[in-house]
Amino acid sequence: MNARKFIAGSSREALKLVRIELGEDAVILSNRKVAEGVEIVAIPGSELAHLNETRVVESRASSKPRLDKRIEQRPALSDRAQNQAATLGAKVLAAETQRVVTPTPAVAEAAQEPAEQQRLLSELKSMHKQMQEQMATLAWGNIQQQDPKRSGLMRDMVNVGFSPALSRRLLDKMPANADLDWVKRILAHNLRVAGVQDDVVTRGGVYALVGPTGVGKTTTTAKLAARAVVRYGADKVALVTTDSYRVGAYEQLRIYAKILGVSVHAVRDANDLKLTLSGLKHKHLVLIDTMGVGQRDSRVAEQNRMFDEAGIGRLLLLNATSAGGTLDDVVKMYGGPGVIGCIPTKLDEAVTLGTVLDVVARHKLAMHYIASGQRVPEDLHEVKLDYLLHRTFKDVGKASNFALPEMDFPAFMAGLTSGVAAGREYAH
């Protein structure tokens, strides 16, 4: 076994040396503190495969002589015994054609060999992973002790909802004198806001508001329509709904349309949509309220194809109270070239905005508006990054059952090494 010893001033530096010399698949055998710092003993990952192959070859080679020896030592049979053996052999052969042959102990042992190797390899990988996590925990503990200000900023970002991937990426780029204002400036640089020339109300056209159940599509449709009515008049605005699944969906939109004085139309399929839109060409703005289903419903893909074929731009609504994994899934299922931007909703219900801002930045979605209540049209606002970032960090440091304590921070970050690649999606 070609074991290598690495000594460095800290665990993080020693682990870095291991990866440089032996690669990402290196297996750490031991680690301990020494006078010079930290000592790590490791072997290349290829050593495991070599050991397994050697074991298989030796096992197969050692089995053959034993079988040959048994054959050589077998005594000669008499003629009568040979006849009896031949008769018995014929009966056994006939029986074996009608049932499954029971493997001999040697065959069974050979069959179990790959399973034993797999178990051993699985245990080694598990030990390797545990050692890496332990080393990473020590490394993050060193960072926390050597630069508490930077690690504190990173912990604050995680606690207000930003992903560990983005937080760690910022830590790598953070200058020595960085503070919360620096973090806000970098975040603002990565958040896109639709300009005046891209405003759907100003530009006009046909747009569909999409998103999962309960995100606020119908209310937001009415809010946008109200803005357009104030600016261009009720006769220049029309509403369309494709939601024939929810009970009362059309009635809710019809009530809003009656209040605003605009026309409303219900469509059932792609052909019906094309016919309806052909009769609304003279309108400045046509807004389409879509069905409310979960993002993994098969009808979402059908709806996306229908709008893509008709050349209709889509505004994706993102619930600011949802978890990051859920929002990622929503963007994945509803995303595509037809999505022109997003509108974060339910900001009034969200404790913090870090999660939704993280998803918006990572997927490079342009924010057109933000929605923070049920009132039409008062609760639809233009995007102001200063306000959003102030709101995101205003309660940082407050006690919470869901906040990451300082003492748990190294262990939490130790298991997130794979998140660095995801963080590279962000600009810096």
GUKE-474202 format. One line per field, with one value per residue (C-alpha): residue number from 1; residue in one letter; x, y, z. Coordinates in nm, 4 decimals. Layout:
<rs>
pos: (NUM / ...)
code: (A / ...)
X: (X / ...)
Y: (Y / ...)
Z: (Z / ...)
</rs>
This chain:
<rs>
pos: (1 / 2 / 3 / 4 / 5 / 6 / 7 / 8 / 9 / 10 / 11 / 12 / 13 / 14 / 15 / 16 / 17 / 18 / 19 / 20 / 21 / 22 / 23 / 24 / 25 / 26 / 27 / 28 / 29 / 30 / 31 / 32 / 33 / 34 / 35 / 36 / 37 / 38 / 39 / 40 / 41 / 42 / 43 / 44 / 45 / 46 / 47 / 48 / 49 / 50 / 51 / 52 / 53 / 54 / 55 / 56 / 57 / 58 / 59 / 60 / 61 / 62 / 63 / 64 / 65 / 66 / 67 / 68 / 69 / 70 / 71 / 72 / 73 / 74 / 75 / 76 / 77 / 78 / 79 / 80 / 81 / 82 / 83 / 84 / 85 / 86 / 87 / 88 / 89 / 90 / 91 / 92 / 93 / 94 / 95 / 96 / 97 / 98 / 99 / 100 / 101 / 102 / 103 / 104 / 105 / 106 / 107 / 108 / 109 / 110 / 111 / 112 / 113 / 114 / 115 / 116 / 117 / 118 / 119 / 120 / 121 / 122 / 123 / 124 / 125 / 126 / 127 / 128 / 129 / 130 / 131 / 132 / 133 / 134 / 135 / 136 / 137 / 138 / 139 / 140 / 141 / 142 / 143 / 144 / 145 / 146 / 147 / 148 / 149 / 150 / 151 / 152 / 153 / 154 / 155 / 156 / 157 / 158 / 159 / 160 / 161 / 162 / 163 / 164 / 165 / 166 / 167 / 168 / 169 / 170 / 171 / 172 / 173 / 174 / 175 / 176 / 177 / 178 / 179 / 180 / 181 / 182 / 183 / 184 / 185 / 186 / 187 / 188 / 189 / 190 / 191 / 192 / 193 / 194 / 195 / 196 / 197 / 198 / 199 / 200 / 201 / 202 / 203 / 204 / 205 / 206 / 207 / 208 / 209 / 210 / 211 / 212 / 213 / 214 / 215 / 216 / 217 / 218 / 219 / 220 / 221 / 222 / 223 / 224 / 225 / 226 / 227 / 228 / 229 / 230 / 231 / 232 / 233 / 234 / 235 / 236 / 237 / 238 / 239 / 240 / 241 / 242 / 243 / 244 / 245 / 246 / 247 / 248 / 249 / 250 / 251 / 252 / 253 / 254 / 255 / 256 / 257 / 258 / 259 / 260 / 261 / 262 / 263 / 264 / 265 / 266 / 267 / 268 / 269 / 270 / 271 / 272 / 273 / 274 / 275 / 276 / 277 / 278 / 279 / 280 / 281 / 282 / 283 / 284 / 285 / 286 / 287 / 288 / 289 / 290 / 291 / 292 / 293 / 294 / 295 / 296 / 297 / 298 / 299 / 300 / 301 / 302 / 303 / 304 / 305 / 306 / 307 / 308 / 309 / 310 / 311 / 312 / 313 / 314 / 315 / 316 / 317 / 318 / 319 / 320 / 321 / 322 / 323 / 324 / 325 / 326 / 327 / 328 / 329 / 330 / 331 / 332 / 333 / 334 / 335 / 336 / 337 / 338 / 339 / 340 / 341 / 342 / 343 / 344 / 345 / 346 / 347 / 348 / 349 / 350 / 351 / 352 / 353 / 354 / 355 / 356 / 357 / 358 / 359 / 360 / 361 / 362 / 363 / 364 / 365 / 366 / 367 / 368 / 369 / 370 / 371 / 372 / 373 / 374 / 375 / 376 / 377 / 378 / 379 / 380 / 381 / 382 / 383 / 384 / 385 / 386 / 387 / 388 / 389 / 390 / 391 / 392 / 393 / 394 / 395 / 396 / 397 / 398 / 399 / 400 / 401 / 402 / 403 / 404 / 405 / 406 / 407 / 408 / 409 / 410 / 411 / 412 / 413 / 414 / 415 / 416 / 417 / 418 / 419 / 420 / 421 / 422 / 423 / 424 / 425 / 426 / 427 / 428)
code: (M / N / A / R / K / F / I / A / G / S / S / R / E / A / L / K / L / V / R / I / E / L / G / E / D / A / V / I / L / S / N / R / K / V / A / E / G / V / E / I / V / A / I / P / G / S / E / L / A / H / L / N / E / T / R / V / V / E / S / R / A / S / S / K / P / R / L / D / K / R / I / E / Q / R / P / A / L / S / D / R / A / Q / N / Q / A / A / T / L / G / A / K / V / L / A / A / E / T / Q / R / V / V / T / P / T / P / A / V / A / E / A / A / Q / E / P / A / E / Q / Q / R / L / L / S / E / L / K / S / M / H / K / Q / M / Q / E / Q / M / A / T / L / A / W / G / N / I / Q / Q / Q / D / P / K / R / S / G / L / M / R / D / M / V / N / V / G / F / S / P / A / L / S / R / R / L / L / D / K / M / P / A / N / A / D / L / D / W / V / K / R / I / L / A / H / N / L / R / V / A / G / V / Q / D / D / V / V / T / R / G / G / V / Y / A / L / V / G / P / T / G / V / G / K / T / T / T / T / A / K / L / A / A / R / A / V / V / R / Y / G / A / D / K / V / A / L / V / T / T / D / S / Y / R / V / G / A / Y / E / Q / L / R / I / Y / A / K / I / L / G / V / S / V / H / A / V / R / D / A / N / D / L / K / L / T / L / S / G / L / K / H / K / H / L / V / L / I / D / T / M / G / V / G / Q / R / D / S / R / V / A / E / Q / N / R / M / F / D / E / A / G / I / G / R / L / L / L / L / N / A / T / S / A / G / G / T / L / D / D / V / V / K / M / Y / G / G / P / G / V / I / G / C / I / P / T / K / L / D / E / A / V / T / L / G / T / V / L / D / V / V / A / R / H / K / L / A / M / H / Y / I / A / S / G / Q / R / V / P / E / D / L / H / E / V / K / L / D / Y / L / L / H / R / T / F / K / D / V / G / K / A / S / N / F / A / L / P / E / M / D / F / P / A / F / M / A / G / L / T / S / G / V / A / A / G / R / E / Y / A / H)
X: (0.0000 / 0.1516 / 0.0524 / 0.1636 / 0.2126 / 0.1248 / 0.2108 / 0.0860 / 0.0176 / -0.3614 / -0.6064 / -0.7383 / -0.3885 / -0.3096 / -0.6339 / -0.5522 / -0.2128 / -0.3812 / -0.6185 / -0.3413 / -0.1088 / -0.3565 / -0.6735 / -1.0338 / -1.0739 / -0.7929 / -0.8689 / -0.7657 / -0.6359 / -0.5523 / -0.5011 / -0.3407 / -0.1903 / 0.1890 / 0.4411 / 0.4405 / 0.0592 / -0.1535 / -0.0404 / -0.2608 / -0.1882 / -0.3687 / -0.3586 / -0.4778 / -0.8292 / -0.6854 / -0.5103 / -0.8476 / -0.9320 / -0.5843 / -0.6188 / -0.9595 / -0.8339 / -0.5344 / -0.7640 / -0.9855 / -0.6884 / -0.5354 / -0.8678 / -0.9202 / -0.5577 / -0.5596 / -0.8832 / -0.7555 / -0.4735 / -0.7077 / -0.9507 / -0.6670 / -0.5318 / -0.8663 / -0.8831 / -0.5290 / -0.5850 / -0.9124 / -0.8686 / -0.9368 / -1.2866 / -1.3639 / -1.5664 / -1.8772 / -1.8322 / -1.7837 / -2.1129 / -2.2953 / -2.1441 / -2.2463 / -2.6059 / -2.6180 / -2.4685 / -2.7405 / -3.0146 / -2.8584 / -2.8226 / -3.1907 / -3.2936 / -3.0762 / -3.2519 / -3.5753 / -3.4461 / -3.1965 / -2.8509 / -2.7479 / -2.4056 / -2.1155 / -1.9489 / -1.6614 / -1.9019 / -2.1096 / -1.7937 / -1.6925 / -2.0400 / -2.0215 / -1.6803 / -1.8112 / -2.0687 / -1.7958 / -1.5795 / -1.8727 / -1.9399 / -1.5737 / -1.5601 / -1.8807 / -1.7354 / -1.4132 / -1.6074 / -1.8147 / -1.4985 / -1.3487 / -1.6549 / -1.6545 / -1.2873 / -1.3403 / -1.6272 / -1.4162 / -1.1298 / -1.3666 / -1.5150 / -1.1676 / -1.0960 / -1.4145 / -1.3392 / -1.0007 / -1.1661 / -1.4124 / -1.1285 / -0.8891 / -1.1455 / -1.4611 / -1.5909 / -1.6050 / -1.7418 / -2.0001 / -2.1188 / -2.1451 / -2.3484 / -2.5791 / -2.6409 / -2.7330 / -2.9643 / -3.1582 / -3.2231 / -2.9362 / -2.7992 / -2.4698 / -2.3390 / -2.3750 / -2.2634 / -1.9462 / -1.8760 / -1.8939 / -1.6652 / -1.3985 / -1.4170 / -1.4646 / -1.1877 / -1.0355 / -1.2296 / -1.5655 / -1.8848 / -2.2579 / -2.2685 / -2.0180 / -2.2400 / -2.5426 / -2.3544 / -2.2465 / -2.5992 / -2.7453 / -2.4970 / -2.6313 / -3.0029 / -3.1627 / -3.4485 / -3.6559 / -3.6065 / -3.8747 / -3.8484 / -3.9208 / -4.2221 / -4.5125 / -4.7702 / -4.5768 / -4.4775 / -4.8130 / -4.8728 / -4.9933 / -4.8514 / -4.9366 / -4.8890 / -4.7729 / -4.6829 / -4.8024 / -5.1200 / -5.1703 / -4.8917 / -5.1345 / -5.1746 / -5.5344 / -5.4799 / -5.1563 / -5.3300 / -5.5914 / -5.3206 / -5.1380 / -5.4675 / -5.5587 / -5.2277 / -5.2908 / -5.6496 / -5.5343 / -5.2774 / -5.4505 / -5.8201 / -6.0422 / -6.1119 / -5.7412 / -5.7135 / -5.8531 / -5.8285 / -5.8187 / -5.8236 / -5.7168 / -5.8043 / -6.0999 / -5.9919 / -6.0344 / -6.3904 / -6.4776 / -6.1544 / -6.3381 / -6.5850 / -6.3070 / -6.1426 / -6.4826 / -6.5460 / -6.2130 / -6.2890 / -6.6294 / -6.4734 / -6.2105 / -6.4558 / -6.2542 / -6.3591 / -6.2817 / -6.2657 / -6.2330 / -6.0484 / -6.0242 / -5.7344 / -5.4710 / -5.7145 / -5.9606 / -5.6761 / -5.5658 / -5.9213 / -5.9715 / -5.6410 / -5.7126 / -6.0204 / -5.8188 / -5.5454 / -5.6633 / -5.6009 / -5.2879 / -5.2482 / -5.3901 / -5.3180 / -5.3728 / -5.4495 / -5.3447 / -5.4503 / -5.3448 / -5.1703 / -4.8520 / -4.5309 / -4.4820 / -4.8229 / -4.7962 / -5.0315 / -4.7601 / -4.5490 / -4.8540 / -4.9289 / -4.5685 / -4.5801 / -4.9106 / -4.7727 / -4.4436 / -4.6261 / -4.8401 / -4.5338 / -4.6720 / -4.4276 / -4.4625 / -4.4161 / -4.3246 / -4.4656 / -4.2475 / -4.3876 / -4.1445 / -4.2569 / -4.1510 / -3.8347 / -3.5348 / -3.5640 / -3.9289 / -3.8544 / -3.5720 / -3.8166 / -4.0761 / -3.8208 / -3.7112 / -4.0642 / -4.2011 / -3.8771 / -3.7763 / -3.7026 / -4.0616 / -4.0153 / -3.9396 / -3.9044 / -4.0608 / -4.2736 / -4.1983 / -4.5269 / -4.6444 / -4.3585 / -4.5865 / -4.6038 / -4.2316 / -4.0142 / -3.7063 / -3.6468 / -3.3043 / -3.4334 / -3.6372 / -3.3621 / -3.1071 / -3.3189 / -3.3829 / -3.0108 / -2.8990 / -3.1444 / -3.0821 / -3.4498 / -3.5410 / -3.7832 / -4.0650 / -4.2659 / -4.3049 / -4.6397 / -4.7027 / -5.0745 / -5.4272 / -5.5292 / -5.5823 / -5.3853 / -5.2111 / -5.0119 / -4.8131 / -4.4885 / -4.1913 / -3.8686 / -3.6330 / -3.3229 / -3.2237 / -3.5561 / -3.5443 / -3.1918 / -3.2673 / -3.5769 / -3.3736 / -3.1072 / -3.3005 / -3.3627 / -3.0202 / -2.8833 / -3.2222 / -3.2841 / -3.4726 / -3.5229 / -3.4296 / -3.1131 / -2.7789 / -2.5873 / -2.2236 / -2.0997 / -2.2769 / -2.1527 / -1.8337 / -2.0183 / -2.2959 / -2.0582 / -1.8429 / -2.1013 / -2.1488 / -1.8271 / -2.0259 / -2.2183 / -1.9182 / -1.9796 / -2.3380 / -2.2188 / -2.0100 / -2.3283 / -2.3106 / -2.1128 / -1.8573)
Y: (0.0000 / 0.3308 / 0.5517 / 0.9153 / 1.1482 / 1.5197 / 1.7813 / 2.1410 / 2.4260 / 2.3693 / 2.0916 / 2.2932 / 2.3306 / 1.9625 / 1.8555 / 2.0815 / 1.9129 / 1.5707 / 1.6726 / 1.8256 / 1.5245 / 1.2335 / 1.3796 / 1.4179 / 1.0385 / 1.0112 / 0.7983 / 0.9512 / 0.6798 / 0.8923 / 1.2449 / 1.3819 / 1.6965 / 1.7211 / 1.9848 / 2.1327 / 2.1474 / 1.8638 / 1.5314 / 1.3380 / 0.9883 / 0.9082 / 0.6802 / 0.7359 / 0.6138 / 0.3859 / 0.1839 / 0.0478 / -0.0805 / -0.2373 / -0.4139 / -0.5513 / -0.6799 / -0.8491 / -1.0147 / -1.1578 / -1.2959 / -1.4597 / -1.6141 / -1.7668 / -1.8878 / -2.0559 / -2.2457 / -2.4467 / -2.6474 / -2.7633 / -2.9019 / -3.0679 / -3.2264 / -3.3786 / -3.5289 / -3.6741 / -3.8376 / -4.0027 / -4.3916 / -4.6042 / -4.7571 / -5.1245 / -5.2288 / -5.2802 / -4.9451 / -4.7792 / -4.9312 / -4.8144 / -4.4700 / -4.4520 / -4.5508 / -4.3016 / -4.0315 / -4.0860 / -4.0548 / -3.7387 / -3.5871 / -3.6509 / -3.4999 / -3.1926 / -3.1101 / -3.0598 / -2.8482 / -2.5740 / -2.7013 / -2.6227 / -2.4537 / -2.6265 / -2.4545 / -2.3411 / -2.1914 / -2.0270 / -1.8741 / -1.7378 / -1.5915 / -1.4195 / -1.2688 / -0.9672 / -0.8947 / -0.8990 / -0.6674 / -0.4316 / -0.4239 / -0.3517 / -0.0779 / 0.0758 / 0.0807 / 0.2421 / 0.5104 / 0.5773 / 0.6125 / 0.8386 / 1.0627 / 1.0816 / 1.1725 / 1.4445 / 1.5896 / 1.5846 / 1.7589 / 2.0136 / 2.0774 / 2.1494 / 2.3760 / 2.5769 / 2.5965 / 2.7497 / 3.0018 / 3.0944 / 3.1533 / 3.3302 / 3.5538 / 3.5750 / 3.8807 / 3.7113 / 3.3841 / 3.5835 / 3.7544 / 3.4192 / 3.2765 / 3.5786 / 3.5182 / 3.1550 / 3.2551 / 3.5041 / 3.2436 / 3.2576 / 2.9235 / 2.7969 / 2.7776 / 3.1531 / 3.2373 / 3.0337 / 3.1811 / 3.5312 / 3.4274 / 3.3231 / 3.6662 / 3.8745 / 4.1299 / 4.1677 / 4.4855 / 4.3591 / 4.4341 / 4.3948 / 4.6882 / 4.5055 / 4.1958 / 4.4031 / 4.5672 / 4.2286 / 4.0920 / 4.3987 / 4.3514 / 3.9977 / 4.0826 / 4.1825 / 4.4315 / 4.4892 / 4.8382 / 5.0847 / 4.9692 / 4.6101 / 4.6918 / 4.4764 / 4.7478 / 5.0056 / 4.7772 / 4.6076 / 4.2736 / 3.9339 / 3.7845 / 3.4766 / 3.4695 / 3.1228 / 2.9491 / 2.6775 / 2.6729 / 2.9554 / 3.1819 / 3.4667 / 3.4557 / 3.5795 / 3.8667 / 3.9721 / 3.9597 / 4.2011 / 4.4297 / 4.4553 / 4.5102 / 4.7927 / 4.9692 / 4.9420 / 5.0684 / 5.3772 / 5.4537 / 5.3478 / 5.3026 / 5.0003 / 4.9505 / 4.8801 / 4.5938 / 4.2394 / 3.9398 / 3.5720 / 3.2616 / 2.9072 / 2.7835 / 2.5509 / 2.3218 / 2.5283 / 2.5803 / 2.9487 / 3.0469 / 3.2154 / 3.3799 / 3.5369 / 3.6865 / 3.7983 / 3.9966 / 4.1755 / 4.2425 / 4.3893 / 4.6219 / 4.7394 / 4.7578 / 4.5261 / 4.2236 / 3.8703 / 3.5493 / 3.1793 / 2.9387 / 2.5594 / 2.4633 / 2.5942 / 2.6401 / 2.8251 / 3.0485 / 3.1368 / 3.2269 / 3.4401 / 3.6274 / 3.6948 / 3.8894 / 4.0907 / 4.2222 / 4.5789 / 4.5663 / 4.7264 / 4.4626 / 4.1114 / 3.9230 / 3.5478 / 3.3927 / 3.0257 / 2.7084 / 2.6481 / 2.3094 / 2.1824 / 2.2414 / 1.8676 / 1.8208 / 1.6977 / 1.9758 / 2.2325 / 2.1034 / 2.1044 / 2.4636 / 2.5705 / 2.4164 / 2.5883 / 2.9323 / 2.8688 / 2.7693 / 3.0832 / 3.3030 / 3.4251 / 3.5555 / 3.4238 / 3.5953 / 3.3440 / 3.4127 / 3.3027 / 3.2601 / 3.4324 / 3.2054 / 2.8842 / 2.6886 / 2.7204 / 2.3653 / 2.4222 / 2.7487 / 2.5816 / 2.3113 / 2.5715 / 2.7518 / 2.4211 / 2.3080 / 2.6434 / 2.7759 / 2.8054 / 3.0657 / 3.1915 / 3.3167 / 3.6899 / 3.7472 / 3.6948 / 3.8591 / 3.7594 / 3.7426 / 3.7223 / 3.9383 / 4.0505 / 3.6902 / 3.6086 / 3.6453 / 3.7008 / 3.7438 / 3.5811 / 3.2564 / 3.4071 / 3.6597 / 3.3780 / 3.1839 / 3.4950 / 3.5735 / 3.2175 / 3.1645 / 3.5157 / 3.6103 / 3.9751 / 4.1031 / 4.3084 / 4.3823 / 4.2611 / 4.1783 / 4.2090 / 4.1780 / 4.1243 / 4.4829 / 4.5708 / 4.7591 / 4.9029 / 4.5914 / 4.5671 / 4.7654 / 4.8525 / 4.6738 / 4.8675 / 4.6654 / 4.8859 / 4.8155 / 4.4413 / 4.4008 / 4.6175 / 4.4080 / 4.0887 / 4.1744 / 4.3948 / 4.1152 / 3.9527 / 3.8475 / 3.8135 / 3.4953 / 3.2265 / 2.8526 / 2.8203 / 3.0319 / 2.8522 / 2.8910 / 2.9956 / 2.6740 / 2.4594 / 2.6588 / 2.4557 / 2.1222 / 2.2659 / 2.3986 / 2.0841 / 1.8863 / 2.1483 / 2.1177 / 2.0097 / 2.3364 / 2.5396 / 2.4384 / 2.5611 / 2.8922 / 2.9550 / 3.0479 / 3.3855 / 3.6767 / 3.8502)
Z: (0.0000 / -0.1115 / 0.1848 / 0.1831 / 0.4771 / 0.4573 / 0.7204 / 0.7163 / 0.9537 / 0.9564 / 0.8647 / 0.5732 / 0.4236 / 0.4808 / 0.3146 / 0.0225 / -0.0180 / -0.0178 / -0.2955 / -0.5048 / -0.4742 / -0.4713 / -0.6270 / -0.5059 / -0.4626 / -0.2076 / 0.1000 / 0.4326 / 0.6691 / 0.9735 / 1.0989 / 1.4134 / 1.5579 / 1.5506 / 1.6496 / 1.2970 / 1.2845 / 1.1399 / 0.9929 / 0.7469 / 0.6128 / 0.2866 / -0.0180 / -0.3751 / -0.4528 / -0.7218 / -0.4472 / -0.3352 / -0.6812 / -0.7128 / -0.3781 / -0.4737 / -0.8112 / -0.6434 / -0.3936 / -0.6672 / -0.8672 / -0.5586 / -0.4616 / -0.8061 / -0.8353 / -0.4924 / -0.5584 / -0.8601 / -0.6925 / -0.4189 / -0.6773 / -0.8743 / -0.5552 / -0.4761 / -0.8252 / -0.8087 / -0.4713 / -0.5709 / -0.5570 / -0.8658 / -0.8821 / -0.9449 / -1.2510 / -1.0362 / -0.8706 / -1.2083 / -1.3344 / -1.0216 / -1.0582 / -1.4230 / -1.3354 / -1.0488 / -1.2727 / -1.5334 / -1.2709 / -1.1283 / -1.4758 / -1.5499 / -1.2205 / -1.2690 / -1.5968 / -1.4005 / -1.1112 / -1.0312 / -0.9410 / -0.5846 / -0.5972 / -0.4316 / -0.1341 / -0.3597 / -0.6135 / -0.3408 / -0.1908 / -0.5310 / -0.5784 / -0.2401 / -0.3182 / -0.5201 / -0.2490 / 0.0167 / -0.1939 / -0.2440 / 0.1304 / 0.2040 / -0.0569 / 0.0802 / 0.4325 / 0.3096 / 0.1226 / 0.4326 / 0.6416 / 0.3758 / 0.3812 / 0.7602 / 0.7655 / 0.5054 / 0.7075 / 1.0229 / 0.8472 / 0.6952 / 1.0390 / 1.1751 / 0.8778 / 0.9291 / 1.2989 / 1.2147 / 0.9828 / 1.2559 / 1.5026 / 1.2648 / 1.0898 / 1.3045 / 1.1190 / 0.7781 / 0.9136 / 1.1097 / 0.7894 / 0.6205 / 0.9096 / 0.8935 / 0.5225 / 0.5858 / 0.8708 / 0.6559 / 0.3880 / 0.1392 / 0.0253 / 0.1717 / -0.1873 / -0.2422 / 0.1116 / 0.0769 / -0.2664 / -0.1202 / 0.1651 / -0.0858 / -0.2569 / 0.0561 / 0.1221 / 0.4675 / 0.5461 / 0.4191 / 0.6079 / 0.5585 / 0.3148 / 0.0926 / 0.0964 / -0.0030 / -0.2912 / -0.4315 / -0.4004 / -0.5703 / -0.8553 / -0.9105 / -0.8913 / -1.2208 / -1.2383 / -1.5523 / -1.6927 / -1.7973 / -2.1582 / -2.0478 / -1.8308 / -1.9527 / -1.8829 / -2.0829 / -2.3715 / -2.4027 / -2.5713 / -2.4535 / -2.1337 / -1.9267 / -1.5508 / -1.4465 / -1.1227 / -0.8827 / -0.6795 / -0.4326 / -0.5549 / -0.6314 / -1.0112 / -1.0298 / -0.7849 / -0.9554 / -1.2950 / -1.1614 / -1.0157 / -1.3504 / -1.5334 / -1.2938 / -1.3663 / -1.7397 / -1.7078 / -1.5198 / -1.7895 / -2.1147 / -2.0362 / -1.9819 / -2.3533 / -2.4151 / -2.1638 / -2.1702 / -1.9387 / -2.0370 / -1.8173 / -1.9031 / -1.5524 / -1.5997 / -1.3153 / -1.0005 / -0.8809 / -0.9111 / -1.0884 / -1.3782 / -1.1427 / -0.9368 / -1.2453 / -1.3796 / -1.0578 / -1.0954 / -1.4636 / -1.3753 / -1.1165 / -1.3671 / -1.6577 / -1.8852 / -2.0882 / -1.9708 / -2.1763 / -2.0851 / -2.3151 / -2.3034 / -2.5327 / -2.7758 / -3.0671 / -2.8474 / -2.7235 / -3.0781 / -3.1806 / -2.8703 / -2.9108 / -3.2791 / -3.1691 / -2.9153 / -3.1455 / -3.0996 / -2.7213 / -2.5763 / -2.3049 / -2.2740 / -1.9514 / -1.9220 / -1.5836 / -1.5855 / -1.4072 / -1.0485 / -1.0148 / -0.8539 / -1.0475 / -1.1072 / -1.2655 / -1.6266 / -1.7368 / -1.6638 / -1.9552 / -2.1834 / -2.0841 / -2.1504 / -2.4985 / -2.5733 / -2.4855 / -2.6668 / -2.9871 / -2.9644 / -2.8953 / -2.5610 / -2.3013 / -1.9457 / -1.6102 / -1.3393 / -0.9923 / -0.6984 / -0.3476 / -0.1088 / 0.1764 / -0.0018 / 0.0740 / -0.1564 / -0.2905 / -0.3778 / -0.5589 / -0.7535 / -0.8594 / -0.9659 / -1.1849 / -1.3358 / -1.4232 / -1.5413 / -1.6905 / -2.0527 / -2.3184 / -2.2988 / -1.9398 / -1.9631 / -1.5887 / -1.2494 / -0.9813 / -0.6190 / -0.4266 / -0.0643 / 0.0609 / 0.3435 / 0.4711 / 0.4442 / 0.7544 / 0.5384 / 0.1647 / 0.1365 / -0.0151 / -0.2985 / -0.3796 / -0.3900 / -0.6435 / -0.8539 / -0.8712 / -0.9388 / -1.2244 / -1.3606 / -1.3587 / -1.4086 / -1.1443 / -1.2983 / -0.9821 / -0.6246 / -0.4618 / -0.0891 / -0.0208 / -0.1553 / -0.2302 / -0.5971 / -0.7233 / -0.4139 / -0.3226 / -0.6458 / -0.6261 / -0.8399 / -0.7487 / -0.5208 / -0.4367 / -0.1437 / 0.0240 / -0.0488 / 0.0905 / 0.3950 / 0.4627 / 0.4193 / 0.6778 / 0.9192 / 1.1728 / 1.1421 / 1.4793 / 1.6458 / 1.8445 / 1.6529 / 1.6846 / 1.3171 / 1.3299 / 1.3043 / 1.6351 / 1.6178 / 1.7793 / 1.5157 / 1.2186 / 1.1425 / 1.1468 / 0.9294 / 0.6650 / 0.6654 / 0.4711 / 0.2012 / -0.0014 / -0.3079 / -0.2954 / -0.4127 / -0.7748 / -0.7539 / -0.6145 / -0.9255 / -1.1083 / -0.9373 / -1.0678 / -0.8478)
</rs>
